[in-house]
Amino acid sequence: MRHRKAREGNVTTKLTRIAPWQAAKLFAVVYFILSLIFVVPLELIALLAPTRAGPGPHFNPAVIILFPFVYALAALIFVPLGCWIYNLAARLVGGLDVTITDGADA
């Protein structure tokens, strides 16, 4: 990472690489937690909804419980892929400029 002083208390840094596995672990946890915001109310609705009798496919409310795990698995697969693509692009055109502000100035 390259640093340059922008203004008093600010440093501009160029983000040239993202560690794919670390980003994948972080976003897997974030996706899991965020999906719980949707899964818990959906599960309550599914449990209170009347079930349909007769032939045909039936929706199993237990499937909703799998959603956070599916989202976390998707993060473990797609976030490293996105990081890899970012790292390739950053090598070609440079990374993102990120300005970091000292906590006292924020």
Buried (B, 14 or more C-beta within 10 A) or exposed (E): EEEEEBEEEBBBBBBBEBEBEEBBBEBBEBBBEEBBEEBEEBBEEBEEEEEEEEEEEEEEBEEBBEBBEEBBBBBBEEBBEBBEEBBEEBEEEEBEEEEEEEEEEE
